[in-house]
Amino acid sequence: MQGTAPHLLDSATALVATLRRREVRSVDVTRAFLDRIERGNHLVRCVTRLEADSALRQAAAADRLADAGGPLGPLHGLPMTLKDAYPVAGSRTTFGLPHL
């Protein structure tokens, strides 16, 4: 199935519903958000560490699970960002402090 362009201004609820109906794929949504970050992050600098490859791998895994009819969580396939104050395995936690 070929995904359509996601509506990035839709609510998370609307995007998840679109993903559930398989009208768009998680990889498509993730790429759209990555493109938006690339275009505008230099202006707002809200994303300090972007893990695009990991995000795309996880999105592809989410699509495969959905395609296989696997159990899906309430936000399955929806990309998200985390503040770097939350400890995440394999990532540095800096609390936004440049010296960390």
C-alpha positions as CSV (number, residue, x, y, z in Angstrom):
1,M,0.0,0.0,0.0
2,Q,1.3,3.4,-0.9
3,G,0.9,6.0,1.9
4,T,-0.6,9.4,1.2
5,A,0.8,12.6,2.6
6,P,-0.1,13.0,6.3
7,H,-1.8,16.2,7.6
8,L,0.8,17.2,10.1
9,L,-1.4,19.8,11.7
10,D,-4.0,17.1,12.6
11,S,-4.2,16.1,16.2
12,A,-2.4,13.0,17.5
13,T,-5.8,11.3,17.7
14,A,-6.5,12.1,14.1
15,L,-3.1,10.9,12.9
16,V,-3.4,7.7,14.9
17,A,-6.9,7.1,13.4
18,T,-5.4,7.6,9.9
19,L,-2.6,5.1,10.7
20,R,-5.1,2.6,12.1
21,R,-7.1,2.7,8.9
22,R,-3.8,2.2,7.0
23,E,-4.5,5.4,4.9
24,V,-1.0,6.5,5.7
25,R,2.1,4.6,7.0
26,S,4.1,5.4,10.0
27,V,7.2,5.8,7.8
28,D,5.4,8.4,5.8
29,V,4.3,10.3,8.9
30,T,7.8,10.1,10.4
31,R,9.5,11.3,7.1
32,A,7.0,14.2,7.0
33,F,7.9,15.3,10.5
34,L,11.6,14.8,9.9
35,D,11.3,17.0,6.8
36,R,9.5,19.7,8.9
37,I,12.2,19.5,11.6
38,E,14.9,19.9,8.9
39,R,13.1,22.9,7.4
40,G,12.4,24.8,10.6
41,N,14.6,23.6,13.5
42,H,17.4,26.2,12.7
43,L,14.8,28.9,13.5
44,V,13.5,27.5,16.8
45,R,16.2,25.0,17.9
46,C,13.7,22.8,19.7
47,V,15.3,19.5,18.6
48,T,18.8,19.2,20.1
49,R,19.5,15.6,19.1
50,L,17.7,14.1,16.1
51,E,17.9,10.3,15.7
52,A,16.3,10.1,12.2
53,D,17.7,6.7,11.3
54,S,16.4,5.2,14.5
55,A,13.0,6.9,14.1
56,L,12.6,5.5,10.5
57,R,13.6,2.0,11.6
58,Q,11.1,2.1,14.4
59,A,8.4,3.4,12.1
60,A,9.1,0.6,9.6
61,A,8.8,-1.9,12.5
62,A,5.5,-0.3,13.5
63,D,4.2,-0.6,10.0
64,R,5.2,-4.3,9.8
65,L,3.4,-5.1,13.0
66,A,0.3,-3.2,11.9
67,D,0.4,-5.0,8.6
68,A,0.7,-8.4,10.3
69,G,-2.4,-7.6,12.5
70,G,-0.3,-7.5,15.7
71,P,-1.3,-5.9,18.9
72,L,-1.2,-2.2,18.7
73,G,-0.9,0.3,21.5
74,P,-2.9,3.5,21.7
75,L,-0.2,5.6,19.9
76,H,1.2,2.9,17.7
77,G,3.1,4.2,14.8
78,L,2.9,7.9,15.9
79,P,6.3,9.6,16.0
80,M,7.1,11.6,19.1
81,T,9.8,13.7,20.6
82,L,11.2,13.5,24.2
83,K,12.7,16.1,26.3
84,D,16.3,15.2,27.0
85,A,15.6,15.3,30.7
86,Y,14.1,11.8,30.4
87,P,16.6,9.0,30.6
88,V,16.5,6.8,27.5
89,A,18.7,3.8,27.0
90,G,21.6,4.6,24.6
91,S,21.0,8.4,24.8
92,R,22.6,11.1,26.8
93,T,20.5,13.0,29.3
94,T,21.6,16.7,29.3
95,F,18.6,18.6,30.6
96,G,19.3,21.1,27.8
97,L,22.6,22.2,29.4
98,P,25.3,22.7,26.8
99,H,28.1,21.7,29.2
100,L,26.5,18.2,29.6
